[in-house]
Amino acid sequence: MATYTLPDLPYDYASLEPVISGEIIELHHDKHHAAYVKGANDTLDRLAEARDKDAWDSINGLEKNLAFHLSGHILHSIYWRNMTGDGGGEPLEKDGTGELADAIAESFGSFAKFKAQLSKASATTQGSGWGVLAFEPVSGRLVVEQVYDHQGNVGQGSVPLLVFDAWEHAFYLQYRNQKVDFVEAMWRVVNWQDVAARYTSARNNAAALTLAP
């Protein structure tokens, strides 16, 4: 069965400067993200061993480890593609992201109100975690979530579209303890084309599930 692999970055380490230094991107991707990939694969091996031996003494810890490492891998894989060196601004009709812009306005009242909510959610995440714009398929609306660590406090079935990494390893070498400054700078590198594509995919998949017999 296939194992998880570390995805290549879609740009060079220095491509997001000055918002995020090349040193941070290199360490974050090559060390931190790689550790989550290894952790997920190692945990899957240990779960397979537990099944073979019918030995379940460590099942609680193994399931928590799998959730932690696998969620870390998935969120980071989204994070890298959510950013681009020529990003920023806001979604607009003229660049093909108008449907996302409309959904943001419908769900939050305006882009400015959405930006304020996601910024505050990201900057005030207690301890380690993420601020996330997600598609909630039951209502078909967009929501902002605070994700604790990588996997806690997430709406059931919600699909992450835009993720702001609020762990200290994402910014501390450059921004020190000023997480608010890092979050504000992140808006300058958002890849709205990627976010819009994720929104379209999430919405279409939700529609397909609704229509399924």
C-alpha positions as CSV (number, residue, x, y, z in Angstrom):
1,M,0.0,0.0,0.0
2,A,1.2,3.5,-0.8
3,T,2.9,5.5,1.9
4,Y,2.7,9.3,2.4
5,T,5.4,11.4,0.7
6,L,6.7,14.9,1.2
7,P,5.4,17.0,-1.7
8,D,7.9,19.2,-3.6
9,L,7.5,23.0,-3.1
10,P,5.8,24.7,-6.1
11,Y,8.5,27.5,-5.9
12,D,12.1,28.1,-4.7
13,Y,12.8,28.7,-1.0
14,A,13.2,32.4,-1.4
15,S,10.2,33.0,-3.6
16,L,8.0,34.3,-0.8
17,E,10.5,36.8,0.5
18,P,10.3,39.3,2.1
19,V,7.0,38.0,3.6
20,I,8.6,34.7,4.6
21,S,12.4,34.2,4.5
22,G,13.9,31.4,2.4
23,E,15.5,30.0,5.6
24,I,12.1,29.6,7.3
25,I,10.6,27.9,4.2
26,E,13.5,25.5,3.9
27,L,13.4,24.5,7.6
28,H,9.6,24.4,7.7
29,H,9.2,22.2,4.6
30,D,12.3,20.0,4.8
31,K,12.3,19.4,8.5
32,H,8.9,20.1,10.1
33,H,6.7,18.9,7.3
34,A,9.0,15.9,6.6
35,A,8.6,14.9,10.3
36,Y,4.9,14.8,10.0
37,V,5.1,12.6,6.9
38,K,7.5,10.2,8.6
39,G,5.3,10.2,11.7
40,A,2.2,9.3,9.8
41,N,4.0,6.4,8.0
42,D,5.6,5.1,11.2
43,T,2.3,5.1,12.9
44,L,0.6,3.2,10.1
45,D,3.4,0.6,10.4
46,R,2.7,0.3,14.1
47,L,-1.0,0.0,13.6
48,A,-0.4,-2.8,11.0
49,E,1.8,-4.6,13.6
50,A,-1.0,-4.2,16.2
51,R,-3.5,-5.8,13.8
52,D,-1.2,-8.7,13.0
53,K,-0.5,-9.4,16.7
54,D,-4.0,-8.6,17.9
55,A,-2.3,-6.3,20.4
56,W,-4.2,-3.2,21.2
57,D,-2.7,-1.8,24.4
58,S,-1.4,1.3,22.5
59,I,-4.4,1.9,20.3
60,N,-5.4,5.2,21.9
61,G,-2.0,6.7,21.5
62,L,-1.5,5.3,18.0
63,E,-4.8,6.8,16.8
64,K,-4.0,10.2,18.3
65,N,-0.5,10.1,16.7
66,L,-2.0,9.2,13.3
67,A,-4.5,12.1,13.5
68,F,-1.8,14.5,14.5
69,H,0.8,13.6,11.9
70,L,-1.6,13.0,9.0
71,S,-3.5,16.3,9.7
72,G,-0.1,18.0,9.9
73,H,0.9,16.6,6.5
74,I,-2.4,17.5,4.8
75,L,-2.6,21.1,6.2
76,H,1.0,21.7,5.2
77,S,0.4,20.3,1.7
78,I,-2.4,22.9,1.3
79,Y,-0.3,25.7,2.9
80,W,2.5,25.6,0.4
81,R,0.1,25.9,-2.6
82,N,-2.0,28.5,-0.9
83,M,0.9,30.9,-1.3
84,T,2.7,32.5,-4.3
85,G,5.3,35.2,-4.6
86,D,2.9,37.3,-6.9
87,G,-0.2,36.7,-4.8
88,G,-2.1,38.9,-2.4
89,G,-5.0,41.3,-2.9
90,E,-8.4,39.7,-2.9
91,P,-10.4,37.4,-5.2
92,L,-11.9,39.2,-8.2
93,E,-14.2,38.4,-11.1
94,K,-11.6,39.5,-13.7
95,D,-9.0,36.9,-12.6
96,G,-11.4,34.0,-12.5
97,T,-11.9,33.9,-8.8
98,G,-15.3,35.7,-8.8
99,E,-17.3,32.8,-7.5
100,L,-15.1,32.6,-4.4
101,A,-15.4,36.3,-4.0
102,D,-19.2,36.0,-4.1
103,A,-19.2,33.1,-1.6
104,I,-17.0,35.1,0.8
105,A,-19.3,38.1,0.6
106,E,-22.4,35.9,1.2
107,S,-20.9,34.0,4.1
108,F,-19.1,36.9,5.9
109,G,-20.8,40.1,4.6
110,S,-17.7,41.4,2.8
111,F,-14.1,40.5,2.1
112,A,-12.9,43.0,4.7
113,K,-15.0,41.3,7.4
114,F,-13.8,37.9,6.3
115,K,-10.2,39.1,6.4
116,A,-10.6,40.5,9.9
117,Q,-12.2,37.2,11.2
118,L,-9.5,34.9,9.7
119,S,-6.7,37.3,10.8
120,K,-8.0,37.4,14.4
121,A,-8.7,33.6,14.5
122,S,-5.1,32.9,13.3
123,A,-3.4,35.4,15.6
124,T,-5.3,34.4,18.7
125,T,-5.0,30.6,18.3
126,Q,-4.0,29.4,21.7
127,G,-0.7,27.5,21.7
128,S,0.0,25.9,18.4
129,G,-2.5,25.7,15.6
130,W,-3.9,27.2,12.4
131,G,-6.5,29.7,11.2
132,V,-8.5,28.1,8.4
133,L,-11.1,29.2,5.8
134,A,-13.2,26.1,5.2
135,F,-16.2,25.0,3.1
136,E,-18.9,23.5,5.3
137,P,-20.9,21.1,3.1
138,V,-24.1,20.7,5.1
139,S,-25.0,24.4,4.8
140,G,-22.9,25.1,1.7
141,R,-21.3,28.1,3.3
142,L,-17.8,29.2,4.1
143,V,-16.6,29.2,7.8
144,V,-13.5,30.2,9.6
145,E,-12.1,27.7,12.0
146,Q,-9.3,27.6,14.6
147,V,-7.4,24.4,14.4
148,Y,-5.6,23.4,17.6
149,D,-2.3,21.6,16.9
150,H,-3.2,20.1,13.5
151,Q,-6.4,18.3,14.1
152,G,-8.4,19.6,17.1
153,N,-11.7,21.7,17.1
154,V,-12.4,21.1,13.4
155,G,-16.0,21.0,12.0
156,Q,-17.0,17.5,10.9
157,G,-16.7,17.2,7.2
158,S,-15.4,20.8,6.6
159,V,-12.9,21.1,3.7
160,P,-10.0,23.5,4.3
161,L,-9.5,26.0,1.5
162,L,-7.0,28.6,2.9
163,V,-4.8,27.8,5.8
164,F,-2.6,30.2,7.9
165,D,0.0,28.3,9.9
166,A,0.1,29.8,13.4
167,W,2.7,27.5,14.8
168,E,5.9,29.3,16.0
169,H,8.1,27.4,13.6
170,A,6.2,29.1,10.7
171,F,7.4,32.6,11.7
172,Y,9.5,32.9,14.8
173,L,12.9,33.2,13.1
174,Q,11.7,36.2,11.3
175,Y,8.9,37.8,13.3
176,R,9.9,36.6,16.8
177,N,6.8,36.7,19.0
178,Q,4.9,39.1,16.8
179,K,2.4,36.6,15.4
180,V,0.0,39.4,14.5
181,D,2.6,40.9,12.1
182,F,3.1,37.6,10.5
183,V,-0.6,37.0,9.9
184,E,-1.0,40.5,8.4
185,A,2.0,39.8,6.1
186,M,0.5,36.5,5.0
187,W,-2.2,38.3,3.0
188,R,0.4,39.5,0.6
189,V,1.2,36.0,-0.7
190,V,-2.2,34.3,-0.8
191,N,-2.7,32.4,-4.0
192,W,-6.4,33.1,-4.7
193,Q,-6.4,31.0,-7.8
194,D,-5.5,28.0,-5.7
195,V,-8.1,28.8,-3.0
196,A,-10.8,29.4,-5.7
197,A,-10.0,26.0,-7.3
198,R,-10.3,24.3,-3.9
199,Y,-13.6,26.0,-3.3
200,T,-15.0,24.9,-6.7
201,S,-13.8,21.3,-6.0
202,A,-15.3,21.2,-2.5
203,R,-18.6,22.6,-3.7
204,N,-18.9,20.2,-6.6
205,N,-18.0,17.2,-4.5
206,A,-20.6,18.2,-1.9
207,A,-23.2,18.5,-4.7
208,A,-22.3,15.0,-6.0
209,L,-22.7,13.5,-2.6
210,T,-26.1,15.2,-2.2
211,L,-27.3,13.8,-5.5
212,A,-25.9,10.3,-4.8
213,P,-28.6,7.5,-4.3
